[in-house]
Amino acid sequence: CKARALRSLLAMAWLGPYLRQAAAGTTFASRCAAQRCSQDLAACATFGRTFASQGDGSSHDEDLEPIHQVPWVRSVMTGNELIRNTRYNKGMAFTKEERARLHLQGLLPSAVLSQELQVERAMINIRSMESDLQRYTYLTSLQERNEKLFYRVLVDHIEELAPIIHVPTVGLACQKYGIMFRSLQRGLWISLADKGNIGRILRNWPETRVDLVVLTDGERVLGFGDLGVHGMGVCVSKIAMYTACGGLHPHRCLPICIDVGTNNKELLDSPFYVGYHHTRIRGEDYNELIEETIREIHGRFGHKTFIQFEDFSFENSARFLREYRAEAPVYDDDIQGTAVVSLASLISSMRITGKKPEEHKFLFVGGDGDETGLHIADLLVEFMTKETGMSVTQVRKQIWFMDEEGLVVRFRAEDLEDRKIPYAHEHDECSDLSQAIDLIKPTAIVGTPTCNDSKGLFTKPILNKVAEYNDRPIILALSTPYPECTADEAYSYTNGKGIYIGGGYRNCTSVMLPNGKPYKPSVSTSAYVFPGLALGQTYSGATKIHQDMLLASAKVLANLVSDEDIAQGAVLPPFGNIRGISCKIAKKVAAIAYDLGLATRLPRPVNLHREIKEHQFRPYYTKYCK
């Protein structure tokens, strides 16, 4: 009888919250609670009867009705549950005292390994693997088992592992995402069928505080095109980079994938495609879905939530930036991030050439809808007007564009996008890149990433010609994963005179110049910028990303390049120092937010750099026993 009474009390304790909500009043929330309560009364009775029957053995399994059970528990984690929790697991780093007090004895071998030793062991495993995809799989598996160890490995070896966890390997993983898909949830999926219900979906996310959202629809995943929901892999890797490089807390970052189908026939025909098997939906339905998603993100997590648009088409990315940048902190890494790092590279390169900014001419080579090139040019114009005192019109005359139709000139004005018209100069038409270089004699050529294949665009004759007109030509080959030219080609075809900045980690390995001197070119990766920019915005609570923040980030990055770096051929600081770099960028971004009245975290700290550094997530184990 006592056992039955105890089981009844347990059942009523489970039911209690519903009863209290139902009795609280006639609000909508309480009516919903009352409705849930009435629906669960019968289930609760079954729950109690089942407990009772289990106690006296009077019922057989085949006679039992299905049990209604709530999979909810709140307790201090111990034993096997603790080891399986990625957030709190320390593996074999649990001390003897922790093992005794947390019921871990016997569940682990007797040795106690420090986190440093665990990092060393992980790197031995990673380096012994044959392919980057195997290394990527190992790292993601480590993230699922032991989150702090995963981030510690990344932080300590970021220069070596960034190409594994981020570009380019993550692109290969996205191609195989359907086969490699794991049940562990690291983001949210929103489809067209969820219209009108997105707020409820966001409330399903277990974290109530989210500072940053990485949003994608997978239409333009790196150089692989439309991968649909398999583009979620890039969002997850981006979160890892935000944490490892910038120190944002991983549980305050949320990747979201918008599932509106895909135009990739191979994926549509695959039974392992995990998304909506339908051609990509566009138009009003698509726009309403994006609008509702952003509105509900702000409603759930606040208007100061940093939203990054990831791998949308260039057209959609640019449109979203125009629509939301005045009212919310939105950011597109492929457009704005690339622009900031490219400007920093150009500023540093000018130190090597010995020429003043007003003595340079820039030729941007891309395709139609070259939003990245236009953002680089706009940021460059803003920099040069402030540094030289020249007018905007004068500076724009030094910047030229060349797209699929040829040189952007006034004669083509009727067919040009509005944003290109300011860079359309009075000149004869020219459709040949080599001829355009003869006419303009640029000091810098910039290959910008577009939807088109840019591999090998800067050929040997092109690079030879640029070197003829300049003692130190600046060459930015920004397309990934296949750049306009490699570092080896740039140096070889300019007889070692070229200043090369590449758009991918693997395209910028050290090269040997014709004179026998080794050079290590810079990688123009946006990972130099987005972690620090987001860290500064989330710390200050800035209500939008101001253009001054982007310009200041480029200046900070350029000023961190030492003479020793330049002597080695680099125009960007070593990527291994990215945590310190991000902290300095964040300090400047936050300072601008406070100066412009955009910050909501008040009062303003006396020492911003120290406060931001203390705000960073540190992937070190904590003690569970004093």
N, C-alpha and C positions, 0 to 999 in steps of 0.2 A: 504493500500500500504506500509506504514511504517513497519507494522508487517511482510508482505511478504518479504520485503527487509532485515529485521533483520534475518529472518529465512534463507534466502539465504546466508547471511554473515556467519551465524553459520555453514552452510553446507560447505562453502568454507574454513572456519577456520579448520574444521575437515580434509579437503582434502589437506590443505596447505603443511604439512610435506612431503606427497608423491610427490607433484609437485617439491618441493625444492630438494628432493633426486634425482628425475629423471633428473633435470636440472644440477646436480652437475658434470656430466661427463659420461664416458663410462666404469667405473669400474663394476665389477661383482655386487657389492652391489647396485650401482645406476641402473643397468639394471633390477635387481630384483624389485627395488622400482618403476621403470617405468612400469614394467609388472603389479605390484599390482595396480598401479594408473589406468592403462587402464581397468583392471578388475573391478575397483570400480566406474568408471565414471557413468555407468548406474545406479548402486545402489545409488550413490549420488544424481542423478537426481530424482530417486524415493523418496529418503529421503527428498529432497526439496519440491517435489510435495505433499508429504504426510503432511509436515508441513503446506504448503499453504492451502491444503484442510481442515486441522483441524482448520485453522484460519477463513475461511468463511463459514464452515458448508455445503459446496456444495457437499460433497461426503459421501456415506454411507459405513459402516464398511465392508459389504459384497463385495463392489466394490474395496476395497484396495488390492494392491499386498503386499506380505510379505515384511517387512521392513528390509533392511540390516543395522545392527546396531553394532557399536564397543563398547563392554562393558568396557570402560576405563574412568577413572575420576581421576583428581589430584586436591585435595582441602584440606583445613584444616578440620579435622573431628570434627563434633559437633553433638549434639543431639543423636538420636537413633543409628546413624552410629558409634559414639564414644563408646557407651555402648556395642555394639556388636563386637567391635574390641578387640580381646584377648590381643593384645600387649599393648594397652593403657588404657583399661578399669580398673577402680578402684572400681567398684561396688558402695557401699554406702559410700565409703571413699571420694568421691568428696565433696569439701568444698562448703559452701553457695555461695561464690564468683564464684567458678568454675561453679557451676550449673547455675548461672545467666548469665555468659559470654559465656558459651558453649552450651546454649539452652537445658539444662537438667532439668529445673524446670518442675515439674509435671510428669517427667518420672521416678522419684525415690521417695520413701517415704521421709518424712521430716528429719528423724534422720540422723546424720552423724556418721559413725562408723570408728574408727581408724583401720589401718591394723592389729595391735596387737589383737584387738577385733575380727576381721574377722578370724584371725588364730585360736583363741580360739573357735569360733563358728564352724569352719571347723573340728577341732579335736573332738568336742562334737559329731558332726554328724558321723564322721568316727568310733569313739569308740562305738557308739550305734548300729552299723551294725552287722549282725550275721555272715557273711562270709567274707573271704579275697577278694573273687572275687567282692563282692558288694563294698568293700572299694576301690579296684582297679578301678572299674567303676566310683565311685564318684570322685576319684582323676583325672582321665582322663577327666571327664566332667568339672571339675574345671579348668583344663589346657586349655580347649577349650573356657572357658568363661573369665578367668582372669589369665593370664600367671604369672604375678609377685606374685600374691597371692599363686598360686600353688607352685612356687619355694620357697616362704617364708615359707609355711607350711612344705615343705620337709627339708629345711635348719634347721629350728628350731626343727624338730622332726625326724631327719634322722635315728637315731638308731631304732626308732619304726616303721617307714614307709618304710625303705629300703626293708624289706621282702615283702611289699605290691606292691610297684612300680617296684621292680626288682625281683630277684630270691627269693622264688619259685613261687610266685603268677602269675608273667607274663607268666610262662609256661602254667598255666591253662587258662589264657586269650587267648594265642595263639591257644589252642585247640578249643576254641569257637570263633575264630577271624572272621570267615565267618558270624556268627550270629550277633556278636557285631560290625561289621564293620561300621565305620562312614564316612561320605563324606568329613569331614575336612581333608585336605591333610597335612601330616607331613613327607612326604618323596617322593622319586621317585621310579618308577617301570620300570625295563628294562627287556624285554623279547628277545628271540632268533629272533623274527621278527623285532627287532629294530637294528640288526647288520648293520653297516654303517651309522646309524642315531643317534648314542648315543650322539654325540656332540650337536646336536640340542635339544635333550631331556634335557641335562644338562642346556642348555640356557633357558629352560622353568622354571627352578627353580627361584623364585623371588629374591633371595639374590645373589648379585654379589660377595660377599666375603664369602668364606667358608674355615675355618681353619681345620675342621675335618670331615671325612666321616666314617660312620659305614656301612660296606658292608656285605651282607649276601646272601646265596642262600637257607637257611632254611633246609639244609639236615640233620642237627644234632642239633635240638633245645632242649637244656638242656637234661633232661632224657626222652624226649618224641619222639625222633627220627625224621624222615622226615616229616616236616609239610609244606614244600613248601613255598609259599609266605606268609603264616600265621606266618612265622618267623619274619616278619617285626615288630611285636609287641615287640620283644626283642630289636631290633635296636632302636625303639622309647624310650623304657625304659632305654636303655644305654645312650642315649642323655640326658635324665632327670638326670641320675646319674653323667654324666660328668659335668653338670651345677650345680647341688645341692652339689656335693662333691668336685668338683675341681674349680668351678667358671668360666668355659668356657661359652662364650656367646651362648645362645640357638639358635640364628638366624645365627650363624656362624658354626653350626653343621648340617650335612645332612645325614639322613639315606637313604640307597639305597638297594632295594631288586632285586636280579637277578632271574628272573622267567624262569626256565628251566624245569618246570614240577615237579612232585612228584611221588614217588613210594608208597605213602600211599593210598591204595585202598579205604579206607573209605572216604578220601577227594575227590578222583577222582569220586566217586559215588555220592557225595553230590552236590546238585544244588546251594548250598551257598558257595562253594569253589570259592574264588575270583581270582584265578590264572589260568594258562594255564592247561587245562584238558588233560594232556598227561603224560606218564611215563617219569621219569627223563632222560634228554639228557646228554650224556657224550661225551668224545672224543674230536676231533679236533674242532667241532662247539662250544663246551663249552669253551675250552681253548681260542679260538679266541674272544669269547664274553667277557670273563674276561679281556683279554689283551687289547681289545679296550676300555672297561670301564675304566680301570686304566689309560690308555694313555689319554683318553679324560678328565678325572678328572684333570690330571696334566695340560692339555692344557687349560682347562677352569679356574681352580682355582690356578694353580701354582704347581711346583714340591715339594714345602715344605708342601703341604697339608698332614696332618696326616691321614693315612688310617688304620682303624682297621678291620681285618677279623673276622666276627662273625658267629659262628654256621655253618661253613663249616665242611665237614668231616675232621677227623684228617689228613688223607692222603693229601687232597687238601690244608689244612691250612699250613702244613709243607712245601709243595712244593711251595706255594706262598711266604712264608717267605724266602726260599732259593733263589728264582728267583728275588725278588724285594728288599730285605733288604739292599743290597749294593748300591742301586741307589735312594732309596726313603724312607721316614719315614713310614714304614709299621709295623704293630704290630698285634699279635694274642693274645687275652686276655686269652683264655682257655689254651694256651700253655705257653706263656711268663709271663702273669700276675700271673697265678697259680704258676709258678716257682719262681717268685720273692717273693711272700708272703710266700711260703713254706720255702724258704731259710731264710727269716727273722724269721719265727717261729722256725726253727732249731737253728739259732744263739742264740735266746733268751732262748731256752730250754737248750742249753749247759751251760748257767749260772746256771740253777737250778740243773743240774746233778753234777756240780763241776768237770766235766771231760774236758780235753783239746780236741780240734777238732781232733787231730791225734789219740786219744784214742777211737774214736767212730767207729762203723760199721753200715752201713745203708743197709736195705733190701727194695727194691722197688717191690711192688706187683701190677701187672697190667695185661693187655692183649696184644695181638699182636698189633703192630703199636703204642706202648705206647710213643707217642711223648711228652706228658706232663712229664712223668717220666724221659725221657732222657734229657729234657731241665732243669728240677730240678737238675739232676745229673751233667750236664755240668756246671751249675752255681755254684753248690756246690764245684766241682773240682776247678773252678777258684778262689772261695773264699778261700778254704783251702790252695791252693798253695801260694797265696799271704800272708795269715796269718801265715802259719807255715814254709814256705820255702821248703816244700816237693816237689818232682817232680810230674808231672802229672801222671806218671805211678804208683808211690807209693800211691797217693791218690785214684786212680781208684781201687786199690786192696782192699780198704775199702768199696767199693760200689758194691752191688750185685743186680741182677734183677731176678724176677721170673714171667714168663708169663704163658699162657695157656698150654704150653708144658712142663713146669717145670722150674727148675733152669737154668739160662743162663750160659752155660759152653762151654769150647773150643771144646768139642766133637760135639757140635751142630753148629759149625761155618759155615758150608756150607749152612745151612738152615736159618741162621740169617740175619737180615737186616744189612747193613753196619754200621749204627750208633750204633748198639748194640754190635758189635764185640769188641770194646775197653773194655767193661764191662763183657766180657766172660772170666771167670777164669778157671785155671786148676783144675778140680774137677770132681768127679763122678756125673753121672746124678741123679737128684732127682725131683720127680714130686709131692711130698707131702709137703705142707707148714709147717706143724708141724715138720717134719723131717728136713726140711731146717733150721728151727730156731735152732734145736739141733746142726746142723753142723756149722752154721755161728755164732750163739750167738749174734745177732744184738742188738745194743743199741737203735736203732730206726727202726720202721717199717712204711713204707709209702704206703698207698693205693692210687693209682693214678686213675683218671677218665679215662675210656675207653669206647668203644662202648658196652661193656658187662655189665650185671647186677652185681654190686659188693656188693649189700645189704647183710649184715651179713657175709661177708668174714672173718672178724676177730672174730671168735667164742670164746666162753668161754675157751676151752682148749688152743687155740692159745694165748690168752691174759694171761692166767695163766702161760704159759710156758715162755713168754717174761718177766714176772715179776719175775720168778725164777732166771733168769740170770742177772737181773739189779735191783739196788735199786730204780732208777727212770727211767723206760722205756719211750721212746718218741713214741707217737702213732699219726700218721697223717692219718685221714680218710677223704680223699678229694673228694670222689665221691658225686655228687648231682643229684637229690634231696634225694637219698637214700644212706647213707654212709656205709662204711665197718663195722662200729659199732657206737653206740651212745655214748655220753659223760657218761651217767649213766652206760652203760655196761663197758666202759673202766675203770672207777673208781672202780666199784664194783668187776670186775673180776681180778683187780690187787691189791685189798685191799687198794685202795686209793693212790697207789704209781705212777700210770701212769700220764704222762704229755700229755694231750689230745688237739689236734687241729682238729676241724671239718670243713667240706666243705660246710656247709649251715647254714644260720642264725638260723633256727628253730632246728638245731641239737645240738646247743650249749647253751641250757638253763642252769641255775644254778642247781647244783646237791648237794645232801647231802652225804658226805663221811661216811663210816662205823664208823668213830670215832666221828661223829656228827658235823664235820666242813663243812660249806658251801663252795663250789668252783664254780667259774664262768669261764668255759673254753673259749678259743678264737675261733673266726670264721675266717677260712682261706679264706676270700673272696677277689677276685682280685680287688674289689672296693677300697681296701686300696691303690692300686698302679695306676691303669689306669688313674684316674683323674689327679693326680699329674704329672705323666709321660707326658700326653698330654698337660697339662698346661705349663710345662717347655719347651716342644718342640715347641708349638705354639707361646709362648712368644719370644723365642730365634730365631725362624725360622730355626731350625736345619734341615739339608738336609737328615738326616737318624737317626735311633735309634741305637746307638752304644751299644755294649755289656757292656761297662763300665757304661752306664746309668742304666741298669737293676741291675747290681751288687751294684751300689751306692744306688739305691732306696731301696734295701733289707737292706743294712746297716743302712740307715737313719731310716727305719721303726723299725728295731730291737733296735736301740739306743733310741727310744722314749718310750720304755717300762720301767716304773718305778718300784722300789722295791715294792711299794704298789700294783701295777698290778700283779706282780709275786706272792705276798702273797695271792692274791685272786684266783690264779690258771691260770691267763692269761699270755700269752707270746706275745701278741700283744696289742698295746695301745687301749683305749676305742674308739669304732667306732664313738661315738658322737662327737669326736674331729676331724673328718675327714677333715674339711676345713683347719684347721691349719696343719694337717699332709700333706695334698696335697700341701700346699704352701711350706713346708720345702723340700718335695721331688722335687717339681718343681725348687726350687732354686738350688739344687744339679745337676739336669738334665741340666738346662740351663748353669750352671758353666762349666760342662764337655763339652757342645756344644761349648762354647767360647774357652775353653782350647784346644780342638782338631781342632779348625778352621772350625767347622760345622755350626756355627751360621751365619745367614744372617741379623739379626737385629743389626745394628751397629750405634753408638759405644756401647761398653759394658757398662752397667750402673754401677755406683759406688756401689750402694746399691741394689743388685739383689732382696733380700727378700722384701724390701719395694716396689720396682717397680712391682714385680709380684703380690703382695697383692693388689696394686691399680689397677692392670690389671684385677682382678677377677670381674665377673658379680655379682652385688648385687641386690637382688630381692626386693628392696624397692621402694615405690611409689615416683614419682617426682611431683613437683608442676607445674600446668599448668597456674596458674595466680600468678603474683608477689604481 
